[in-house]
Amino acid sequence: MTAELVRGQNHTLPQTRLEIRVSAGSPVVAGATLGDENGTVRGVEWIAHPGAHRLPGLEVSRQAAAGHRLAVDLEALPDEVHRVTVLLALPTGVGGPTRFGATAAPFVAVTGLDGTEIATFTLTGLDAESAVSALELYRRQGAWKVRAVGQGYAAGLAEMLADQGLAGAAELAASIQEAVARSLARSVAPPPPRTPEGDRVRHASGPSDPHPPTAHQPTVHQSATHPPTAPQPQVPAHPSTAPQPAVPQPDAPAPAHPPTGTDPGTPTAPAAPTAGGPINYAHPRRQHAAPPPPPPAAPPAEPGQAPQPVAGDATGWSMDERLYNQIWGMFEDLARAAAAYRSAVDFAESRMGQELDRSLSDPRNRIGGTGDRAREEARAKRDELIARAREVLDRDLAQLAAEAAVVEPALPAAYAGWDNPVWHAHRIPMELPMALRIGDLHLPERTDLRIPLLVRLPLERGIWVDSGRTASEAAALMDTDRLRRLAMETAVLHAARLLAVYPPGEFSVHVIDPAGSAAGSLAPLVDAGVLAGPPAAGPGGVASVLAHLTRRVDLVQMAVRAGAADALPPDLDTGEQLLVVNDFPHGFDDRAVTQLRYLADEGPSVGVHLLMVADREDASAYGPVLDPLWRSLLRITPVADNHLADPWVGHAWTYEPPATPPGSRVMEQVLAAVTAARRAAGR
């Protein structure tokens, strides 16, 4: 059980590799100090902060943010270290709050690497303080404990560091604040880790909820065809922008798994190793290793300029993990930069309206040139504010575009688009990567700046390729047959990518095509011989495949619950299974529909996943019975559509489905490699 600490209370730590998660109502600087047996910090080399974010056994964020994750490996700390104190401070000179009493109470959680909370602490009662010692990890009689501290300092970082015995505290505090203000090192918040239940946790960044929500897709939520939920919390200004008025957040449509809690019916999923090295988030294999050395340093920037971007410039134990974290950091940065700009535009328009109302409320100003001058002056002020906001946005977008240009060529195949040359040299891996790219996302502020949309592996929920003409404006203009063919081709591309990133023989694909209408789209999979069997057609074929996969789910669930995995039948394929369904619900009777819903709900926890091509209107006869099915799936479209929303500010992001370059046979080459790898492995 999680220990909810109050000030002064302590709790024993059951493990030594930990994460410290911080959620605040506005951007804060997070750091940590090491103390000896007397609690004294012996020098600046014992302090992890944005300007020096890595120490042996300790890593902190590199910039002010509303959410932080600090990595701690207590066994990798120097022997003379007996205390680790987590520090929070408000950044200076950025126009934000100057005291903690003016923002929501910070929330701090100590968790395992699997995301399980060990102890939490909400720092209430702060007022004039601008820095606070949040909590400390300390060694007592050979065991490590955590204590809730909550000691605030009105004089800020300098006073707090001096209180821990550091000489030159004022100079170091000034250098930390200067590093943050100048954005000398842009940080990327680590992605939420897996919990034993397969969830990933991400903290809210707004003041309305100091406790971290959970979400199964930490970065993208469906925003179409579902009822609205409560508004998203307000988001602080992007770190590299000038302060802007807060954006009033609209009601964000509900995701398939709402970010404010966990669906009781949520499937569980085993932990996934990374391609760069096996990492099991439930049972870490690196028990005593310090974090790896940082990625190559970026070339020094000219004064006043942002540093040159570097691929893999994020936290992580492997390059793949760093790139994964960096991509999500870019996604969040773009969301917040656009939010700051839109907020500034709204503020400028509102201010112009208020000034016109005040000026023209006097009837004497409505005649002659007075009214015209008032209108011109108000419009000029509005245009000036918008121009300044656009200048800041363009600067941030240019930096993100430069980063994307560096990151995209460095991506491994699982994260790369089909046009990336890495696919031509791809070899079937021996370990499962962390994630898979299923498309790109962009905002209207700069449509050529694309952020890869990554989902964690193994899949935690099924995918629905919406083939309906009501799915989007672009779909409404297309011929129905062409749209459905395009939807099935999109599903085949996803299936091919999944086959290509799984180790040989550990992933099987089953296809249900009741009317045989997808024969042309399925040809690459059929010709390569990578399907578990011929595409199932007719009611009999539908019933046979569903019965086979339902039996597998039942048997594996019973074996897991009984702790008797060795009792599974020898003919049972325990590898991951993907069921591709075309033209649902054609060919499905009531029993088949029930089985499909069961597979969607229970399958992911035991390695059975659903990839469905369907038009929801075709299933309208079932009414609300199928609503849980649609909500459980991640909805994507075969044509570009802005139906996805981020979890930070609720922007409507345009989703671009994956596509191979015109005339390219890269997918066929990849599927041939899958077949060859299976033969070599004797499977």
HUGIZI-V290065 format. One record per backbone hydrogen bond with DSSP energy under -1.0 kcal/mol. CO is the residue of the C=O (numbers start at 0). NH is the residue of the N-H. E is the energy in kcal/mol with one decimal. If there is no record, write none. Layout:
[[CO;NH;E] [CO;NH;E]]
This chain:
[[2;119;-2.6] [5;8;-2.5] [8;147;-2.6] [10;145;-2.8] [15;73;-2.7] [17;71;-2.4] [18;110;-2.9] [19;69;-2.9] [20;108;-2.4] [21;67;-2.2] [22;106;-3.0] [27;64;-2.0] [28;88;-2.1] [30;86;-2.7] [31;47;-3.0] [32;84;-2.4] [34;81;-2.9] [34;82;-1.6] [35;38;-2.1] [39;35;-1.8] [42;45;-2.0] [43;46;-1.5] [45;33;-2.6] [47;31;-2.2] [48;51;-1.6] [51;48;-1.6] [52;59;-2.3] [54;57;-2.6] [56;72;-2.9] [57;54;-2.9] [58;70;-2.0] [64;27;-2.4] [65;23;-2.8] [67;21;-2.3] [69;19;-2.8] [70;58;-2.2] [71;17;-3.0] [72;75;-1.4] [77;80;-1.7] [81;138;-2.4] [82;34;-2.9] [83;136;-3.0] [84;32;-2.2] [85;133;-2.2] [86;30;-2.2] [87;131;-2.8] [88;28;-3.8] [98;101;-1.6] [99;102;-1.6] [105;122;-2.6] [106;22;-2.6] [107;120;-2.5] [108;20;-3.0] [109;117;-3.5] [109;118;-1.6] [110;18;-2.3] [111;114;-1.8] [115;111;-2.2] [117;2;-2.1] [118;109;-3.3] [119;4;-2.8] [120;107;-2.7] [121;123;-1.8] [126;100;-2.6] [128;99;-3.1] [129;89;-2.6] [130;152;-2.7] [131;87;-2.5] [132;149;-1.3] [132;150;-1.3] [133;148;-2.1] [134;85;-3.0] [135;146;-2.7] [136;83;-2.9] [137;144;-2.8] [139;142;-1.7] [142;139;-3.6] [143;12;-2.5] [144;137;-2.5] [145;10;-2.1] [146;135;-2.2] [147;7;-3.2] [150;132;-2.8] [152;129;-2.0] [152;155;-1.2] [155;159;-1.9] [156;160;-3.0] [157;161;-2.3] [158;162;-2.0] [160;165;-1.7] [161;164;-2.0] [163;40;-2.4] [167;171;-2.0] [168;172;-2.6] [169;173;-2.1] [170;174;-2.0] [171;175;-2.2] [172;176;-2.2] [173;177;-2.2] [174;178;-2.2] [175;179;-2.1] [176;180;-2.6] [177;181;-2.2] [178;183;-2.0] [194;197;-2.6] [198;194;-2.1] [199;214;-1.9] [212;201;-1.2] [220;644;-2.9] [226;253;-1.9] [237;240;-2.4] [251;228;-1.9] [257;260;-1.4] [262;265;-2.4] [276;273;-1.1] [284;286;-1.4] [301;304;-2.5] [309;312;-1.3] [311;313;-2.2] [317;321;-2.3] [318;322;-2.8] [319;323;-2.3] [320;324;-2.5] [321;325;-2.7] [322;326;-2.5] [323;327;-1.9] [324;328;-2.1] [325;329;-2.4] [326;330;-2.2] [327;331;-2.3] [328;332;-2.6] [329;333;-2.5] [330;334;-2.1] [331;335;-2.5] [332;336;-2.5] [333;337;-2.3] [334;338;-1.9] [335;339;-2.4] [336;340;-2.0] [337;341;-2.7] [338;342;-2.3] [339;343;-2.1] [340;344;-2.3] [341;345;-2.4] [342;346;-2.5] [343;347;-2.5] [344;348;-2.5] [345;349;-2.6] [346;350;-2.9] [347;351;-2.2] [348;352;-2.1] [349;353;-2.3] [350;354;-2.5] [351;355;-2.4] [352;356;-2.3] [353;357;-2.4] [354;358;-2.4] [355;359;-2.8] [361;364;-2.0] [362;365;-1.4] [368;372;-2.5] [369;373;-2.3] [370;374;-2.2] [371;375;-2.4] [372;376;-2.8] [373;377;-2.4] [374;378;-2.6] [375;379;-2.4] [376;380;-2.3] [377;381;-2.2] [378;382;-2.9] [379;383;-2.1] [380;384;-2.4] [381;385;-2.6] [382;386;-2.4] [383;387;-2.3] [384;388;-2.3] [385;389;-2.7] [386;390;-2.0] [387;391;-1.9] [388;392;-2.6] [389;393;-3.1] [390;394;-1.8] [391;395;-2.3] [392;396;-3.1] [393;397;-2.4] [394;398;-1.9] [395;399;-2.4] [396;400;-2.8] [397;401;-2.2] [398;402;-2.0] [399;403;-2.8] [400;404;-2.2] [401;405;-1.0] [402;406;-2.7] [403;407;-2.6] [406;409;-1.1] [407;410;-1.3] [411;414;-1.1] [411;415;-1.1] [413;436;-2.5] [416;419;-1.8] [419;422;-1.9] [420;423;-1.2] [422;425;-1.0] [433;456;-2.6] [435;454;-2.3] [438;452;-3.0] [439;655;-2.8] [440;450;-2.7] [441;653;-2.6] [442;445;-1.3] [445;448;-1.4] [447;449;-1.1] [450;440;-2.0] [452;437;-2.6] [454;435;-2.3] [461;633;-2.8] [462;611;-2.8] [463;635;-2.9] [464;613;-1.7] [467;470;-1.3] [471;475;-1.9] [474;477;-1.5] [478;482;-2.5] [479;483;-2.3] [480;484;-2.2] [481;485;-2.4] [482;486;-2.3] [483;487;-2.1] [484;488;-2.2] [485;489;-2.1] [486;490;-2.0] [487;491;-2.2] [488;492;-2.0] [489;493;-2.0] [490;494;-2.5] [491;495;-2.6] [492;496;-2.1] [493;497;-2.3] [494;498;-2.4] [495;499;-2.0] [496;500;-1.3] [502;505;-2.0] [505;575;-2.0] [507;577;-2.6] [508;531;-3.0] [509;579;-3.2] [510;535;-3.0] [511;581;-2.6] [512;515;-1.5] [513;537;-2.2] [517;521;-2.5] [521;525;-2.4] [522;526;-3.3] [523;527;-1.4] [524;529;-1.6] [535;512;-3.0] [536;540;-1.2] [537;541;-2.3] [538;542;-2.4] [539;543;-2.2] [540;544;-2.2] [541;545;-2.2] [542;546;-2.3] [543;547;-2.1] [544;548;-2.4] [545;549;-2.6] [546;550;-2.3] [547;551;-1.8] [548;552;-2.4] [549;553;-2.5] [550;554;-2.7] [551;555;-2.5] [552;556;-2.4] [553;557;-2.3] [554;558;-2.4] [555;559;-2.6] [556;560;-2.6] [557;561;-2.1] [558;563;-2.5] [563;566;-1.8] [564;567;-1.3] [568;571;-1.7] [575;507;-2.5] [576;608;-2.9] [577;509;-3.3] [578;610;-2.9] [579;511;-3.2] [580;612;-3.3] [582;585;-2.2] [584;587;-2.3] [588;592;-2.5] [589;593;-2.1] [590;594;-2.3] [591;595;-2.4] [592;596;-2.3] [593;597;-2.1] [594;598;-2.5] [595;599;-2.3] [596;600;-2.0] [597;601;-3.1] [598;602;-1.7] [602;605;-2.0] [602;607;-2.4] [603;606;-1.0] [606;576;-3.2] [608;578;-2.9] [609;462;-2.6] [610;580;-2.1] [611;464;-3.0] [612;583;-1.3] [613;466;-2.2] [614;617;-1.4] [616;619;-1.5] [618;621;-1.7] [619;622;-1.5] [621;624;-1.4] [622;625;-1.2] [623;626;-1.1] [625;629;-2.1] [626;630;-2.3] [627;631;-1.4] [629;632;-1.0] [633;463;-2.6] [635;465;-2.7] [640;654;-3.5] [642;222;-2.1] [643;652;-3.2] [644;220;-2.9] [652;643;-1.3] [653;441;-1.4] [654;640;-1.5] [655;439;-2.1] [660;663;-2.4] [664;668;-2.2] [665;669;-2.3] [666;670;-2.6] [667;671;-2.1] [668;672;-1.8] [669;673;-1.9] [670;674;-2.2] [671;675;-2.5] [672;676;-2.5] [673;677;-2.0] [674;678;-2.2] [675;679;-2.4] [676;680;-1.7] [677;682;-3.0] [678;681;-1.0]]
